[in-house]
Amino acid sequence: MTLSRTIAPMEDRLARRDLAIAAVVVVGLSRLLEPPAVWIVAIFLLGAVLYGTLQVLADEAPAAEASMGVPIESLILPAVAAVACLGAIRLVPFGLWLAPALAITWWLVGRTLALEARINAAPEGLTQDDRTAVLVTILLIGFLAFIGVAAMVPGGIVQPALNGGALPETNLLILAAADAGVAFLLGYRAAALRVTSLRDALVSAVTYAVAIAIAAAALRAIEIQRLIGPALLTLVFYLWDAFAGTSPTRRRDGGWIWQMLLLAVLGIGVIGWNLLLRR
C-alpha cells in the first residue's frame, strides 16, 4: 500500500537534514519532561516524523514512480528511530554527555532516511544487501526503542540498588503495550521484506506485537536487571522474525493459527505468573 505526496517538493538532502535536525530538537527538549508528558511528546514525534518522511521520500522518488506514492513500510524506521532516541536519552545524565547522544540521534534518523530513500529510488527493487541492511537497522532501532520504553516507564528498568520489586499493574501494562507497539511497527517493516499483501503484513505484525508483549511482561516479572531486558527482547524479536520467515505459505495451510494459539497460551501463563508474584 502506498501514500501520495501532499505538499510541494523540497530539496532532497536538505529535506532529510532538516527533518533529522527537527527530531534532534524535540528529543533534546523532551529530556526536560517527565511521564506522562514525555509520552505525549513521543506520540507527537512519531506522527510528525512519519509525515515528514512521507514528504521527503515522495520528493526524492523518481519522476516515473512519483505517481505511485511511497510505500507505508518506508516511513517506519525513521519515525521509530526518533522515538527510540527520545526514550533512550532519558538514561543520559544532564551535561556534556547529552551532546554525543543528540549527535547519535541526528545520525540515526538521517541514516534511516537515506536508507529508505535509496531503496525507494532503486529501479531494480530490493537487493539482498538492502534486505540485510534493513534487518540490521530494525534490530538496532528495536534495541534502542525497548531501552527507551523501559526508561519512560517508572520502574521499567530494574536497578540492583533499588532491589527490584514488582511493577505496578498500570506501569506493567504501559510497558508491555508500548513494547508491543514498537514490535508491531518494526514487525510490519520486517514482514514487508517478504510479503506483498497488506493483510499478510498486518497479520504478521500483530504476531510480533503479541510475542514481544508477552516477553516484556515475563522479563519484567523475573526482574531482569539493567539493559539485559531490552537486549533479550531484541533477541526475541530476531528469533520470532526467523520463525515467521521460515515458511512463506504458513497462512495458507493454517500454520499461523497455531502461532496465535501458542502466543495465547504463553500470554495466559505470563499473566498468571505476574498475579502470583503480587500476592
C-alpha positions in Angstrom: 0.0 0.0 0.0 1.3 3.5 -0.8 0.7 7.1 0.2 0.8 10.1 -2.1 2.6 13.4 -1.7 0.6 16.2 -0.3 2.9 19.3 -0.4 5.3 20.8 -2.8 8.8 19.2 -3.3 11.7 20.2 -1.1 15.5 19.9 -1.8 16.4 16.2 -1.3 19.4 16.3 1.0 18.3 19.5 2.8 14.9 18.0 3.5 16.5 14.9 5.1 18.8 17.1 7.1 16.0 19.4 8.3 13.9 16.5 9.4 16.7 14.9 11.3 17.5 18.3 13.0 13.9 18.8 13.9 13.9 15.3 15.5 17.0 16.2 17.5 15.4 19.4 18.8 12.4 17.6 20.0 14.5 14.8 21.6 16.7 17.3 23.3 13.8 19.3 24.8 12.0 16.1 25.9 14.8 15.5 28.3 13.3 18.2 30.5 9.9 16.4 30.7 8.7 13.5 33.0 5.9 11.0 32.4 3.1 11.3 31.3 4.1 14.5 29.4 7.0 12.7 27.7 4.6 10.1 26.3 2.6 12.8 24.7 5.7 14.3 23.1 6.8 10.8 21.9 3.4 10.2 20.2 3.6 13.7 18.6 7.2 13.0 17.4 6.2 9.6 15.9 3.4 11.2 13.9 5.5 14.2 12.8 8.4 12.1 11.6 6.0 9.7 9.8 4.5 12.6 8.0 7.9 14.3 7.4 9.4 11.1 6.0 6.4 10.8 3.6 7.2 14.2 2.2 11.0 13.6 2.0 10.7 10.2 0.2 8.0 11.5 -2.1 10.2 14.4 -3.1 13.1 12.1 -3.8 11.2 9.4 -5.7 12.0 9.2 -9.5 9.5 11.1 -11.7 8.4 7.8 -13.3 7.5 6.4 -9.9 6.3 9.5 -8.1 2.6 8.9 -9.1 2.7 5.5 -7.4 3.3 7.1 -4.0 5.5 6.0 -1.1 5.2 2.5 0.5 3.9 2.7 4.0 6.7 0.5 5.4 9.3 3.1 4.2 8.0 5.5 6.8 8.5 3.3 9.8 12.3 3.2 10.5 13.0 7.0 10.7 9.9 7.5 12.9 10.6 4.7 15.4 14.3 5.7 15.4 13.4 9.2 16.5 11.1 8.0 19.3 13.6 5.3 20.4 16.2 8.1 20.9 13.7 10.2 22.8 13.2 7.4 25.3 16.8 6.2 25.5 18.2 9.7 26.1 16.4 9.7 29.5 19.2 7.4 30.7 21.8 10.1 29.8 22.6 12.4 32.7 22.3 16.2 32.2 25.6 17.7 31.0 28.1 17.2 28.2 27.0 13.6 27.6 23.8 14.9 26.0 25.8 16.3 23.1 27.0 12.9 21.7 23.6 11.4 22.5 21.9 14.1 20.3 24.6 13.5 17.6 23.7 9.9 17.6 20.0 10.8 17.2 20.8 13.0 14.2 23.0 10.3 12.6 20.4 7.5 13.2 17.4 9.4 11.9 19.5 10.7 8.9 20.8 7.2 8.2 17.4 5.6 8.1 16.1 8.3 5.9 19.0 7.8 3.5 18.5 4.0 3.5 14.8 4.2 2.8 15.3 6.9 0.1 17.9 4.7 -1.6 15.6 1.7 -1.6 12.7 3.7 -2.8 14.6 5.1 -5.7 16.3 1.8 -6.8 14.8 0.7 -10.1 15.6 -2.9 -9.5 13.8 -3.0 -6.2 15.2 -4.6 -3.0 18.6 -6.4 -3.3 19.9 -8.9 -0.8 22.2 -6.2 0.6 19.3 -3.9 1.1 17.4 -6.6 2.9 20.3 -7.3 5.2 20.8 -3.5 5.9 17.1 -3.1 6.7 17.1 -6.1 9.1 20.2 -5.0 10.9 18.8 -1.5 11.2 15.5 -2.9 12.5 17.3 -4.8 15.3 19.4 -1.7 16.2 16.4 0.5 16.4 14.4 -2.2 18.2 17.1 -2.4 20.9 17.1 1.4 21.4 13.3 1.5 21.4 13.0 -1.2 24.0 15.5 0.7 26.2 13.5 3.9 25.6 10.2 2.4 26.6 11.7 1.0 29.8 13.3 4.3 30.6 10.0 6.2 30.1 8.1 3.8 32.4 8.8 4.5 36.1 10.4 1.3 37.4 10.7 -0.2 33.9 14.4 -0.7 34.3 15.3 -2.9 37.3 18.1 -1.3 39.3 20.1 -3.6 41.6 20.5 -0.8 44.2 16.7 -0.5 44.5 16.3 -4.3 44.9 13.9 -4.5 42.0 10.3 -5.2 43.1 7.1 -5.9 41.2 6.0 -3.2 38.8 2.5 -1.7 39.5 -0.2 -3.1 37.2 -0.7 0.1 35.3 3.0 0.6 34.6 3.4 -3.0 33.6 0.5 -2.7 31.2 2.0 0.5 29.7 5.4 -1.2 29.4 4.0 -4.2 27.6 1.7 -2.2 25.4 4.5 0.3 24.3 6.9 -2.6 23.6 4.1 -4.3 21.6 3.6 -1.0 19.6 7.3 -0.9 18.8 7.3 -4.6 17.7 4.1 -4.0 15.6 5.7 -1.2 13.6 9.1 -2.9 13.2 7.5 -6.2 12.5 5.4 -4.7 9.8 8.7 -3.3 8.2 10.3 -6.8 8.5 7.3 -8.6 7.1 7.1 -6.2 4.1 10.5 -7.6 3.0 9.0 -11.0 2.3 5.2 -10.4 1.6 3.4 -8.1 -0.8 -0.1 -8.3 0.7 -1.1 -5.6 3.2 -3.3 -8.2 5.1 -0.4 -10.6 5.4 2.0 -7.9 6.6 -0.6 -6.7 9.2 -1.3 -10.2 10.5 2.5 -10.9 10.8 3.0 -7.5 12.6 0.3 -8.5 15.1 2.2 -11.7 15.9 5.4 -9.7 16.5 3.5 -7.4 18.9 1.9 -10.2 20.9 5.2 -12.1 21.2 7.0 -9.1 22.4 4.3 -8.0 24.8 4.4 -11.5 26.4 8.2 -11.4 26.6 8.3 -7.9 28.1 5.9 -8.9 30.8 7.8 -12.1 31.5 11.2 -10.4 31.6 9.9 -7.7 34.0 8.3 -10.3 36.2 11.6 -12.1 36.7 13.3 -8.7 37.2 16.0 -8.9 34.6 18.3 -6.1 35.5 19.5 -3.0 33.7 19.7 -3.2 29.9 19.7 -7.0 29.7 15.9 -7.0 29.4 15.8 -4.8 26.3 18.7 -6.9 24.8 16.7 -10.1 25.4 13.6 -8.5 23.9 15.6 -7.7 20.8 16.7 -11.4 20.7 13.1 -12.5 21.0 12.2 -10.2 18.1 15.0 -11.6 16.0 14.0 -15.2 16.8 10.4 -14.5 16.0 11.3 -12.9 12.7 13.4 -16.0 11.8 10.5 -18.3 12.8 7.9 -16.2 10.9 10.0 -16.1 7.8 10.7 -19.8 7.5 7.5 -20.8 5.7 6.1 -18.3 3.2 3.0 -20.4 2.8 2.2 -20.8 6.5 -1.0 -18.9 6.4 -2.5 -20.9 3.6 -2.0 -24.1 5.5 -3.3 -22.7 8.8 0.1 -22.6 10.4 -0.4 -19.0 11.7 -3.4 -20.2 13.7 -1.0 -22.4 15.7 1.3 -19.5 16.2 -1.6 -17.4 17.7 -2.7 -20.3 19.9 0.8 -20.7 21.2 1.1 -17.0 21.9 -2.3 -17.1 23.7 -1.2 -20.0 26.0 2.1 -18.2 26.8 0.2 -14.9 27.4 -2.1 -16.6 29.9 0.9 -18.2 31.7 2.7 -14.8 32.0 -0.5 -13.1 33.3 -0.9 -15.8 35.9 2.8 -15.6 36.9 2.5 -11.8 37.4 -0.6 -12.2 39.5 1.1 -14.9 41.7 4.1 -12.6 42.3 1.8 -9.8 43.6 0.3 -11.9 46.4 
